[in-house]
């Protein structure tokens, strides 16, 4: 029983060289539109992950690449608007895209561009949510201003030690601080443009 557990443990701890090679990074250059490069950058920033990680996840998805390969057959783009962009990918992602590209006889640049384009719906959805936050932020600012105005207009109405006045002052200060904290989390609209 003990030997069996030891053997299982050894098997679990063994290093698979193929897995290590697949995780190795490789540099490669793609010709991509500026819009595609910007979309990748914006999506990675909002997801809180590195562009390399995001691109690896997109390109290691063989099913999605094959579906996109069907679209790539009729895909057209303005080659003059494309610029070389060197990227770092996992070896697995690079092998995957090379395989699909050569098997389907489609430029790998097209597959990368179409893979990144899948992120557009996420970024657009985030931008719409951001617009809603903007409306709420405006309303919060209005209420905060009204509270501050009310406080300033009535500052001398009650004694400084009055329990009501102390709590009202605290409410005004806390509200102002919280609105400012919320504002710091509010992003500029340009952060959603690609």
N, C-alpha and C positions, 0 to 999 in steps of 0.2 A: 504493500500500500504506500509506504513511504517513498520507495523508488519510483513508483508511478507518478506521485505528486512532484517529485524532483524532475522527472523527465518532462512532465507537462509544463513546469515552470521554465525549464531550459528552452522548450519549444516556443513559449510565449516571448521569451527574451531574445530569441535569435533575430539577427538583423537580416532583412531581405535586401540584397544588393539592388535588385530591380526597382524596389520601392524607393531606395535612396537615390538612385539615378533619376527616377521620375520626378523627385522633388528638387533636383539640382536646377539651378537657374541658368538660363541661356539668354544672351542678348540677340535681338533680331530687329530688323528694320522693316516697317510697313509704310506704304504710301497711303496716308489717310487725309480726309478733309479736316479742316480746322474745326468744323462743327462736331465731328466725331471725337476728336481729341478733347475738346472742351466738355462734351457730354460725359466722357469717361472721368474727367477731372471733377466735374460738378457732382456726379453720382457718387464717386468714391468719398468725396468730402462729406456729403450728407449721410452716407451710410457709416462713416467713421472708420473706413478701412483704406488700405493702400491701393493705389491703382493696379499694381502688380497682382495683388490678391484678387481683386475684382475681375481683372482680365483673365486670370487663371481659371476662376470659377466659370466664367462665360465660355471659355474656349475648351475646357475639359469636358463639357457637356456634349457628348457625341450625338445623342438624339437631336438636340437642338441644332447642332452644326449640320446634320443631314437635312433637317427641315429647312434651314436657312440656305443650304446649297441649292434646293429647288427654287427658292426665290432669287438666288444669285444668278441663275441662268438668264433671267430677264432684267437683271439689275443694271441700271445705267447711272453713271456719275460723270461729273465734269472733272476730267483728269487734270486740268490746269489749276484747279483749286486744291489739289492734293499735294501734300508735302511729305517728305520722308520723316518718319518719327521712329527713333530707336527705342525699343521697349525691352524690359526684362520680364521673361516669362518662365514658368516651370518647364522643365524638359518635357513633361507629360503633355502640357498644353500645346507646346510647339509641335510635338510629334502628332498630336491629335489633328491639329489644323493642317499640317503637312499631308497627313494621310487622306483626309477628306478632300483637300484641295487637289491632290494629284489623282485620286480615284474618280472624282467628279469633274475633273478638268476645269476647275474654276480658280481664278486668282485668289490666293490666300488673303490679299488685301480686302477683297470683297467680303469674304467670310468674317474677317475681323470687324469691318465696318458694320455689317448687318448684325453681328453679335452685340456690338456696343449699342446699336440702335434700339435693342430690346430694353435698354435702360430709360429711354425717353418717357415711357408711360409713368415710371416711378418718379422721375424728376418733375414731370408736368403735374402729377397728382400732388407732390410735395409743394409745388408752387401755388396750387389752388388752396391747399390747406393754409399756406402762408398768407394768402390774401385774406382769408377768414380771420387769421390771427391779427392781421393789420387792422381790420375793422374793430375787433375787440380791443386792440391797443388804443385806438382812437377814443373808444367809449370809456375805457379805463382812465385815460388822460383827462377827459371831460369831467368824470366823477371826482377824480383826484383834485382837479382845479376848483371844482365847486366846494369840496370839503375844505380846502385851504382858504378859499375866499370866505366861507362861512366862519371859519376859525378866526381869520384876521379881522373881519367886521365886528365880531362879538368878543374880542379878546378882553375888553375891559368890563364886560357885562357882569361877570361873576368874579368872585374873589379867587386868587391864585390857589388857595388851599381847598377850595370847594371840591368835593369828591366827584361831582358831575364834570366839572371843568378839567380836573386832572385826567379823568378817563377820556374825555373828548380830545384833549391835547395829545394823549398817548395814541389814541385812534388815528388822529391826523398824521402823527409822525410815523407810525407803523405803516399806515396805508401808503404814504409817500415812499418810504423805503422799499416796500414790496413792489410797488409799481415800477420803481427804478430797477429792481432785480429782474423783474419780468422783461423790462426793456432791453436788458443786457443779453437775454436769450433770443430776442427778436432779431432776425437776420435782415440784411438789406436785400431788396428785390433782385438786385444784380447777381446775387449768389445763386440764383436759379436759372440764369441765362446761359445758354450754350450755343 
